[in-house]
Amino acid sequence: MFILKMLSSFRRRRGVYFLTVVLLWVGVTYLMWTHLDGEGSSWPRIRGDFFPREEYRIATGRVGPAKRHGDNKVHKAYSSKKAGVGDVERNVKDDAGNATVVFRGDLPPEPMPNEPDFDVVRQLFNITNAGDGGKAFKIDPQRLPPEEQMKYETAFRKNAMNEYVSNIIGVRRRLRDPRLEGCAERYSSAGLPQTSIIICFVNEAWSTLLRLVHSIHDNTTPHLVKEVILVDDGSSWDFLGRPLDVYMARFPKVQIVRATKGLGLMVARTLGYNYTTAPVITFLDSHCECFPGWLEPLLTPLATDPKVVTTPCIDSIDRNDFGIGVGPDVLVGVVEFPTLQFGWRLQPPREKKRRKSKLEPVRSPAMAGGLFSITREYFDLLGGFDPGMKIWGGENIEMSFKIWMCGGRIETPICSRVGHVFHSHSSYRGLREGAFVAGEANNARVVEVWMDDYKKYYGHYRRPMSKKRYQPGDVSERVMLRERIRCKPFSWYIQNVYPEVALPGDGVYSGEIRNEAFPKKCLDMMTSKEGGHPAMFDCHGQGGTQLFDMTDLDEIVSLNRCLARVHGGVSNYKSNWASRDHIWEYKDKLIRRHNNCLTVNATQHVVMGECSGKKSQQWTWNYHRPRRKTVLRIEEM
């Protein structure tokens, strides 16, 4: 009986306790809700365009083409579970002025590897608006406690960039407008086609990937973007899974498409393309930031000419402090021989003369390949990316050649600017086994399909010892594509698009450079490293550092380096098509710069001396050809 009374009393008290807890919970929730929504609240407000509709976005592009990838199954992120306001509050902070804000909510719910301890960092450094405006943010890692120093160093090695500082800057920062005067008035969004933006990533740092998406959201005219397709090419880091899906849910236009295994860059981009629906496609690397007004200049030429391919001015984001350096000059993309690698140069004199205005787009013989806009019509005509290419490398060279040779052109509107983190190594080469061999095979495919008789200028083709690295595979389909769309020969590309090229052994003068005073000795570049000094060495007939070309611009080139007169001496430097320090005159066997000639002294060192015509100043080459008519030399500017 006593026990029954006790149980009855307990039930009554438990009901009171339960009712009290419920009332308290309702009251606290009401107060928090009204406080969150109140005017002048210190809590962050959520902007309507950030409010998530779902935890996961559904990739709702064209259905069907993705099946072409066979066994490479695709996971599309989807769920109908709603995300509560509190979830969003913890992950997003509305910074009404679009300034940089750093707080734990920028990061996934679970701590990431090597994540900074923000309480410790704030005590040591002023991180308010770190990196705001694209400015550099520097910290002295020696001031960090040992545990944080280890995070700092490990994160750098892991990402080939300073992820520790990147996390401190946060996922969103305001960027200044670096455009030239007149850019804002030159371009309007009216009447422009929409674009689908494709961003492929594999094990990308959280902060750099999200900062790109935020910069697109903040600095792009909304109606110009149809969708943003994030393609996860087999990432293995957990925070790029569900936490990324949850975060991206706040962007209605962002869709995430996941491959169950690594496809390689070209196949991953093609996969993303299969989910696009806009008439223009824009490709971006996953570690970029878009400046204000970046998109209109890319789309404007495409609105009237579907065969124009546009690339932004790519400004370097420092991988150490994430400052964005906006260069004063517009660079052009080039292909360097014999390696077939992409490189940057200043505008050649011919292009500078062609442009009548500082705001006129710059034409490039080649493009970097990670950042460009192209119409769907022209991309399909060109056959997209070569499906025979594997993992990474060579796709930008192939795309550059066929754009020009098949009726198009590559332009860089100088009013479009995008920052890019240049890592100290490629993520694909570090993550994918066989990436280096695949890159060589990709280059071989480019050479075999597009370069005709000029294939002999590719190093691995003409060297017997390198034949095992020249494995193009079956290129018959791509050869038929070239024939079907009636592309021009590679000789046309050289003569009309890239006449300034330094082809090894194809200079106005080329071959060994011998000195009359030492006939068994040859000029030798000795090294391809910048700042090295050429010298006289026994002639070996193997080319390499003893193969020189005098180009149509009067440069003397070996191994993609130019002889230059520096501080009264002779060194080798990368040509920039602007300086006159590496421009020479060859006449009457003398290689001269004004009144000074290339000379071999008594100790057989190569120096500059006053021109006298003596034997030690007389030089001979193996070969001579006429100049190309389309080249405007630097001295003629």
C-alpha positions in Angstrom: 0.0 0.0 0.0 2.8 2.4 0.9 4.6 1.6 -2.3 1.4 2.4 -4.4 1.0 5.8 -2.6 4.7 6.6 -3.4 4.2 5.7 -7.1 1.1 7.8 -7.3 2.8 10.8 -5.7 5.8 10.3 -8.1 3.6 10.3 -11.1 1.9 13.6 -10.0 5.3 15.2 -9.4 6.8 13.9 -12.6 3.9 15.4 -14.5 4.5 18.8 -12.9 8.2 18.5 -13.6 7.5 17.6 -17.2 5.0 20.5 -17.7 7.5 22.9 -16.1 10.3 21.8 -18.5 8.0 22.2 -21.5 6.9 25.7 -20.5 10.5 26.8 -19.9 11.5 25.4 -23.3 8.7 27.2 -25.1 9.5 30.4 -23.3 13.2 30.3 -24.1 12.5 29.4 -27.7 10.0 32.3 -28.1 12.5 34.8 -26.6 15.3 33.6 -28.8 13.1 33.7 -31.9 11.9 37.2 -31.2 15.4 38.3 -30.3 16.8 36.8 -33.5 14.2 38.6 -35.6 14.2 41.9 -33.7 15.5 45.2 -34.9 19.0 46.0 -33.7 19.6 42.4 -32.7 23.2 41.4 -32.0 22.4 38.0 -33.5 23.1 37.5 -37.2 20.1 37.9 -39.5 19.6 35.5 -42.4 19.1 37.0 -45.9 16.3 35.4 -47.9 18.6 34.4 -50.7 20.8 32.4 -48.3 17.9 30.5 -46.7 18.2 26.8 -47.5 15.3 24.9 -49.1 16.9 21.5 -48.5 19.9 20.0 -46.9 20.9 18.7 -50.3 20.6 20.0 -53.8 19.4 17.8 -56.6 21.4 17.8 -59.8 18.5 18.3 -62.1 20.3 18.9 -65.4 19.7 17.0 -68.6 19.0 13.4 -68.0 20.6 10.7 -70.1 24.1 11.9 -71.2 25.6 11.0 -67.9 25.0 7.3 -68.8 27.7 7.6 -71.4 30.3 7.2 -68.6 29.5 3.5 -68.2 30.7 2.1 -64.9 31.6 5.5 -63.6 28.5 5.8 -61.5 27.3 9.2 -60.4 25.9 10.1 -57.0 23.5 13.1 -57.0 23.0 14.7 -53.7 19.4 14.8 -52.6 17.1 14.9 -49.6 13.8 16.3 -48.6 14.8 16.9 -45.0 14.5 20.6 -44.1 17.2 22.5 -42.4 16.2 24.6 -39.4 17.0 28.2 -38.9 19.3 27.3 -36.1 21.4 25.1 -38.4 21.8 27.9 -40.8 22.6 30.4 -38.1 25.5 28.3 -36.9 26.9 28.0 -40.4 26.3 31.4 -42.0 26.7 34.9 -40.7 25.2 37.7 -42.8 27.8 40.4 -42.9 25.6 43.1 -44.4 28.6 45.2 -45.6 30.0 42.1 -47.3 33.1 42.3 -45.2 35.2 39.4 -44.1 34.0 37.7 -40.9 35.9 34.8 -39.3 34.1 32.5 -36.9 33.7 28.8 -36.2 30.5 28.6 -38.2 32.5 29.0 -41.4 33.6 25.4 -40.9 31.9 22.1 -41.0 30.0 20.9 -37.8 32.9 18.6 -36.9 36.4 20.0 -36.5 38.5 19.6 -39.6 42.1 18.3 -39.6 44.5 21.1 -38.8 41.7 23.5 -38.1 43.1 26.7 -36.3 42.1 27.2 -32.7 40.4 30.5 -33.2 40.5 31.4 -29.5 44.3 31.1 -29.5 44.7 32.9 -32.8 42.6 35.8 -31.8 44.8 36.4 -28.7 47.9 36.5 -30.8 46.8 38.3 -34.0 44.2 40.8 -35.1 42.0 38.7 -37.4 39.1 41.1 -37.8 38.4 41.4 -41.5 41.5 39.3 -42.3 42.2 39.5 -46.0 39.4 42.1 -46.6 39.5 43.6 -50.1 41.9 40.9 -51.3 44.7 42.1 -49.1 47.4 39.8 -47.9 47.1 38.4 -44.3 50.3 37.4 -42.7 51.0 35.7 -39.4 54.3 34.7 -37.9 54.0 30.9 -37.2 56.8 31.2 -34.7 54.4 33.0 -32.4 52.0 30.1 -32.4 52.1 27.5 -29.6 53.7 24.2 -30.7 50.3 22.4 -31.4 49.2 25.3 -33.7 52.6 25.4 -35.4 52.2 21.7 -36.3 48.7 22.4 -37.7 50.2 25.3 -39.7 52.9 23.2 -41.3 50.9 20.1 -41.8 48.1 22.0 -43.5 50.6 23.7 -45.9 52.1 20.4 -46.9 48.7 18.8 -47.4 47.3 21.5 -49.6 50.4 23.0 -51.2 49.2 26.3 -49.9 48.7 28.0 -46.6 45.4 26.5 -45.6 45.8 27.7 -42.0 45.8 31.3 -43.1 43.0 30.6 -45.6 40.8 29.3 -42.8 41.5 32.4 -40.7 40.4 34.6 -43.6 37.2 32.7 -43.8 34.9 31.6 -46.6 33.7 35.0 -47.7 35.6 38.2 -48.2 34.9 41.5 -49.9 37.0 42.1 -53.0 37.9 45.5 -54.3 37.1 46.4 -57.9 40.4 46.4 -59.8 39.1 47.1 -63.3 40.4 49.9 -65.4 38.5 53.1 -65.8 35.8 52.7 -68.4 35.2 49.0 -67.8 31.9 49.4 -65.9 30.5 51.6 -68.6 31.7 49.3 -71.5 29.8 46.2 -70.4 26.1 45.7 -69.6 24.3 42.6 -68.6 21.3 43.4 -70.9 20.8 41.0 -73.7 23.5 38.6 -72.6 23.1 34.8 -72.7 23.0 32.8 -69.4 25.9 30.6 -68.5 26.3 27.4 -66.6 29.4 27.4 -64.4 31.3 24.1 -63.9 33.7 23.7 -61.0 35.6 20.4 -60.7 37.3 19.6 -57.4 39.2 16.8 -55.7 40.3 17.1 -52.1 40.0 20.9 -52.3 40.5 22.9 -49.1 37.1 23.8 -47.5 37.8 27.6 -47.3 39.1 28.0 -50.9 36.2 26.1 -52.5 33.5 28.0 -50.5 35.2 31.3 -51.0 34.9 30.8 -54.8 31.2 30.0 -54.5 30.6 33.1 -52.3 32.6 35.3 -54.7 30.4 34.1 -57.6 27.3 34.8 -55.5 28.5 38.2 -54.3 30.1 39.6 -57.5 28.0 38.3 -60.3 24.8 39.6 -61.9 22.3 36.9 -60.7 20.3 36.5 -63.8 23.4 35.7 -65.9 24.0 32.4 -64.0 21.7 29.5 -64.8 23.4 27.0 -62.5 26.6 26.3 -60.8 27.7 22.6 -61.1 30.2 21.4 -58.5 31.7 18.1 -59.7 33.4 16.1 -57.0 35.9 13.9 -58.8 36.3 11.3 -56.1 37.4 13.3 -53.1 38.3 11.3 -50.0 38.0 14.0 -47.3 34.9 13.6 -45.2 34.1 17.3 -44.9 33.6 17.5 -48.7 30.8 15.0 -48.4 27.6 15.6 -46.3 28.9 18.9 -44.7 29.5 20.4 -48.1 26.1 19.3 -49.3 24.5 20.9 -46.2 26.4 24.2 -46.6 25.7 24.5 -50.4 22.0 24.1 -49.8 21.8 27.8 -49.1 22.6 28.5 -52.7 19.6 27.5 -54.8 21.6 27.5 -58.1 24.4 25.2 -56.8 24.2 21.6 -57.7 26.6 18.9 -56.6 27.4 16.0 -58.8 29.6 13.3 -57.3 31.6 10.5 -59.0 32.0 7.3 -57.0 35.7 7.2 -58.2 38.2 9.5 -59.7 37.5 10.2 -63.3 40.3 12.6 -64.2 39.9 16.3 -65.0 38.7 16.0 -68.6 36.1 13.3 -67.9 34.9 15.1 -64.7 34.4 18.3 -66.7 32.5 16.4 -69.3 30.4 14.9 -66.6 29.6 18.4 -65.3 28.8 19.5 -68.8 26.1 16.8 -69.1 24.2 18.5 -66.3 24.3 22.0 -67.7 21.4 23.7 -69.5 22.6 27.2 -70.4 23.7 28.2 -73.9 27.2 29.2 -72.6 29.5 27.1 -70.4 32.0 28.7 -68.0 34.7 26.6 -66.5 36.5 27.7 -63.3 39.1 26.1 -61.1 38.1 25.2 -57.6 40.6 27.7 -55.9 39.6 31.0 -57.5 37.9 34.2 -56.5 35.8 36.3 -58.9 36.2 40.1 -58.8 33.2 42.4 -59.3 32.0 42.6 -62.9 34.0 39.5 -64.0 31.3 37.8 -66.1 29.8 40.4 -68.4 33.1 40.8 -70.4 33.3 37.1 -70.9 29.8 36.7 -72.2 29.6 39.9 -74.4 31.7 38.6 -77.3 29.9 35.3 -77.3 26.5 37.0 -77.7 27.4 38.0 -81.3 30.0 35.4 -82.3 29.5 31.9 -81.1 33.1 30.9 -82.1 34.8 33.3 -79.7 36.3 31.7 -76.5 37.0 34.1 -73.7 39.3 33.8 -70.8 39.5 36.2 -67.8 42.7 38.0 -66.7 44.0 35.6 -64.2 45.5 37.3 -61.2 47.6 35.4 -58.7 46.4 34.7 -55.2 49.5 34.3 -53.1 49.5 30.8 -51.7 51.2 32.0 -48.5 49.2 35.0 -47.4 46.2 35.0 -49.9 46.8 38.5 -51.1 45.6 39.0 -54.7 48.1 40.8 -56.9 46.5 42.5 -59.9 49.1 43.0 -62.6 49.4 46.2 -64.7 49.9 44.3 -67.9 47.7 41.7 -69.6 49.6 38.5 -70.3 49.0 36.2 -73.3 49.1 32.4 -73.2 51.6 30.6 -75.3 52.8 27.1 -76.0 56.4 26.5 -75.3 58.5 24.1 -77.4 59.9 21.4 -77.3 58.0 20.6 -74.1 54.5 21.5 -75.3 53.9 23.2 -72.0 51.7 26.3 -71.4 53.4 29.6 -70.5 52.7 33.3 -69.9 54.3 36.1 -71.9 53.7 39.8 -72.3 51.8 40.9 -75.4 53.9 40.5 -78.5 54.5 43.8 -80.5 52.2 42.6 -83.2 49.2 42.3 -80.8 50.0 45.6 -79.1 49.8 47.4 -82.4 46.6 45.6 -83.4 44.7 46.8 -80.3 43.4 50.4 -80.7 42.2 50.8 -77.2 43.5 49.9 -73.7 40.1 48.3 -73.1 40.1 46.1 -76.3 40.4 42.4 -75.6 43.8 40.7 -76.1 44.1 37.7 -78.3 46.2 34.7 -77.2 47.7 31.8 -79.1 46.8 29.5 -76.1 44.8 29.5 -72.9 45.5 28.1 -69.5 42.4 25.9 -69.8 41.0 26.1 -66.3 39.1 29.3 -66.7 37.2 30.1 -69.9 33.7 30.6 -71.4 32.5 28.9 -74.6 29.2 28.6 -76.3 27.6 25.1 -76.1 27.3 25.2 -79.9 31.0 25.7 -80.4 32.0 23.3 -77.6 29.9 20.5 -79.2 31.3 21.3 -82.7 34.8 20.9 -81.4 34.0 17.6 -79.8 34.4 18.8 -76.3 37.4 17.4 -74.4 39.3 14.6 -76.0 37.8 11.4 -74.4 41.1 9.6 -74.9 42.9 11.9 -72.5 43.5 10.6 -69.0 43.7 12.2 -65.6 45.3 15.6 -66.2 47.3 17.6 -68.6 47.4 18.5 -72.3 43.7 19.4 -72.6 44.3 23.1 -72.7 46.8 22.8 -75.5 44.5 20.6 -77.5 41.6 23.1 -76.9 43.8 26.0 -77.9 45.0 24.6 -81.1 41.6 23.5 -82.3 39.8 26.7 -81.4 42.1 28.7 -83.6 42.5 26.1 -86.4 38.7 25.3 -86.5 37.4 28.8 -87.1 37.5 30.4 -83.7 39.7 32.6 -81.6 40.8 33.1 -78.0 40.3 36.5 -76.4 41.0 37.9 -72.9 38.7 40.8 -72.1 40.9 42.9 -69.8 37.8 44.0 -67.8 37.3 40.4 -66.6 39.5 39.5 -63.6 39.6 36.3 -61.6 42.1 35.5 -58.8 43.7 32.0 -58.8 45.8 30.2 -56.2 48.8 28.7 -57.9 49.7 25.7 -55.7 53.2 24.5 -55.4 52.1 21.2 -57.0 49.1 19.8 -58.9 46.4 18.0 -56.9 45.9 15.6 -59.7 49.5 14.7 -60.1 49.8 14.2 -56.3 46.6 12.1 -55.9 46.2 10.1 -59.1 48.6 7.2 -59.8 50.0 7.4 -63.2 49.2 11.1 -63.7 52.7 11.9 -65.1 52.6 9.1 -67.7 49.0 10.1 -68.6 50.1 13.7 -69.2 52.8 12.6 -71.6 50.3 10.4 -73.5 47.9 13.3 -73.6 50.5 15.5 -75.2 51.3 12.8 -77.7 47.6 12.8 -78.7 47.7 16.6 -79.3 50.9 16.2 -81.4 49.5 13.3 -83.5 46.1 14.9 -84.2 46.9 18.6 -84.6 50.5 19.4 -85.4 51.0 17.8 -88.8 54.7 18.0 -89.9 55.4 20.2 -87.0 55.3 17.2 -84.7 59.1 17.0 -85.1 59.4 20.0 -82.9 58.0 18.1 -79.9 60.9 16.8 -77.8 59.5 13.3 -77.1 58.6 12.7 -80.7 62.0 13.5 -82.2 64.2 11.8 -79.6 64.5 8.0 -80.1 65.2 7.6 -76.4 61.8 9.1 -75.6 59.6 7.0 -77.9 58.3 5.0 -74.9 56.9 8.3 -73.6 55.2 9.0 -77.0 52.1 6.8 -76.7 49.2 8.6 -78.3 47.0 5.5 -78.6 44.1 5.4 -81.0 43.5 8.9 -82.3 41.4 8.0 -85.4 38.2 9.5 -84.0 39.8 12.8 -83.3 41.5 12.9 -86.8 38.1 12.3 -88.4 36.6 15.1 -86.2 39.3 17.5 -87.5 38.6 16.5 -91.1 34.8 16.7 -90.6 34.8 20.3 -89.3 37.5 21.3 -91.9 40.1 22.7 -89.6 43.2 24.6 -91.0 46.7 23.1 -91.0 49.1 23.7 -88.2 51.3 25.7 -90.5 48.5 28.3 -90.7 48.4 28.5 -86.9 52.1 29.2 -86.8 52.1 31.8 -89.5 49.0 33.7 -88.5 48.3 33.1 -84.8 51.7 32.4 -83.2 54.5 33.7 -85.6 56.6 34.8 -82.6 57.1 31.1 -81.6 60.6 29.8 -80.9 60.6 26.4 -82.5 63.8 24.5 -81.7 65.9 24.4 -84.9 63.5 26.6 -86.9 64.9 30.1 -86.2 65.9 32.7 -88.8 69.3 31.4 -87.8 69.6 28.2 -85.9 71.8 25.3 -84.8 75.2 25.4 -83.1 76.9 28.8 -82.6 80.6 28.4 -83.2 83.3 31.0 -82.6 86.0 31.6 -85.3 88.7 31.9 -82.7 87.8 28.5 -81.1 86.3 26.4 -84.0 86.0 23.2 -81.9 84.1 25.0 -79.2 80.3 25.8 -79.2 78.3 28.3 -77.3 76.5 26.4 -74.5 73.6 27.6 -72.4 74.9 25.3 -69.6 71.6 25.5 -67.8 67.9 26.3 -68.3 67.7 28.0 -64.9 67.2 31.8 -65.1 70.3 33.8 -64.3 72.7 31.2 -65.5 75.7 32.2 -67.6 76.5 30.7 -71.1 80.0 29.5 -71.8 82.1 27.8 -74.5 82.1 24.0 -74.4 83.3 21.2 -76.7 80.8 20.7 -79.5 78.8 17.5 -79.0 76.2 17.6 -81.8 73.4 16.5 -79.4 71.5 19.8 -79.5 70.0 20.6 -76.1 71.9 23.4 -74.4 73.9 23.9 -77.7 70.9 24.3 -79.9 70.2 28.0 -80.4 67.6 29.9 -82.5 67.5 33.5 -83.5 63.7 34.1 -83.7 61.8 36.5 -85.9 61.8 38.9 -82.9 65.6 38.8 -82.9 65.8 36.8 -79.7 68.5 34.2 -79.3 66.8 31.3 -77.6 67.8 27.9 -76.2 65.7 25.7 -73.9 63.0 28.4 -73.7 65.5 30.9 -72.3 66.9 34.0 -74.0 70.4 35.4 -74.0 70.2 38.8 -72.4 72.7 41.5 -71.7 72.5 42.2 -68.0 74.8 44.6 -66.1 77.4 44.4 -68.8 77.5 40.6 -68.9 75.5 37.9 -70.6 72.9 35.7 -68.8 69.9 33.6 -69.8 66.4 34.8 -68.9 62.8 34.1 -69.9 61.8 36.3 -72.8 59.0 38.8 -72.1 58.4 40.4 -75.5 58.8 43.9 -74.0 62.4 44.3 -72.8 65.0 45.1 -75.4 67.8 43.6 -73.3 67.5 40.3 -75.1 67.2 41.7 -78.6 70.3 41.2 -80.8 71.5 42.0 -84.3 73.4 39.4 -86.3 75.3 40.9 -89.2 78.8 40.3 -90.7 79.2 37.4 -88.2 78.9 39.7 -85.3 76.2 39.3 -82.5 75.8 42.8 -81.2 73.8 45.1 -79.0 74.5 48.6 -80.2 78.3 49.0 -80.0 79.0 45.9 -77.9 79.5 42.4 -79.3 79.3 38.9 -77.9 83.0 38.0 -77.3 85.1 35.1 -76.1 87.9 36.3 -73.8 91.3 34.7 -73.2 89.9 32.4 -70.5 87.1 31.3 -73.0 84.4 33.0 -71.0 81.5 34.7 -72.9 81.4 38.4 -72.3 80.4 41.7 -73.9 83.1 43.7 -75.6 83.4 46.7 -77.8 82.8 45.7 -81.4 86.1 45.5 -83.3 85.4 42.5 -85.7 88.2 40.4 -84.3 87.9 36.6 -84.6 86.8 36.1 -81.0 83.7 38.2 -81.9 82.8 36.3 -85.1 80.1 33.6 -84.9 78.6 31.2 -87.4 75.3 29.2 -87.4 74.3 26.0 -89.2 71.0 27.2 -90.8 69.3 30.3 -92.1 65.6 30.8 -93.3 63.7 33.9 -94.4 61.7 35.9 -91.8 58.0 35.4 -91.3 56.1 38.3 -92.9 53.5 38.4 -90.1 55.9 39.3 -87.3 56.3 42.8 -86.1 59.7 43.0 -84.4 60.3 44.7 -81.1 62.7 47.2 -82.6 60.0 48.3 -85.0 57.6 49.5 -82.3 
